[in-house]
Amino acid sequence: MSQDDDEIDELRQERLEQLKEQKQGEGASEAREQQRQQAEAQKKAALRKTLTDSARQRLNSVKMSKPEFAEQVEQQVVALSRSGRVNGKIDDEQMKSLLSELQPDKQEFNIKRR
């Protein structure tokens, strides 16, 4: 009987250790998620501070159609703001030029019919 009790205690101990490790893994993922949310909030605050309403609307329009490209533009705007290379706020015209500069060259396809 005591051997069975020892085995049960051993299994309980192993299970407790597994649960502790799992809990620590969840804590780390929660910390990463919290850091990601905090970084996102800081980025939004910087964009609000740097962009005019019309420029922000244009960026949101781009985000609807091309989310990856809009993310790249947002990072560029935040970098410009942090480095101090932005005088005042970026207006709609400046946003247009920034979008055209960052947009990759479009490939043109000419189809000739015979």
Stockholm file with secondary structure:
# STOCKHOLM 1.0

chainA/1-114         MSQDDDEIDELRQERLEQLKEQKQGEGASEAREQQRQQAEAQKKAALRKTLTDSARQRLNSVKMSKPEFAEQVEQQVVALSRSGRVNGKIDDEQMKSLLSELQPDKQEFNIKRR
#=GR chainA/1-114 SS CHHHHHHHHHHHHHHHHHHHHHHHHHHHHHHHHHHHHHHHHHHHHHHHHHBCHHHHHHHHHHHHHCHHHHHHHHHHHHHHHHHTCCCSCBCHHHHHHHHHHHSCCCCCCCCCCC
#=GC SS_cons         CHHHHHHHHHHHHHHHHHHHHHHHHHHHHHHHHHHHHHHHHHHHHHHHHHBCHHHHHHHHHHHHHCHHHHHHHHHHHHHHHHHTCCCSCBCHHHHHHHHHHHSCCCCCCCCCCC
//
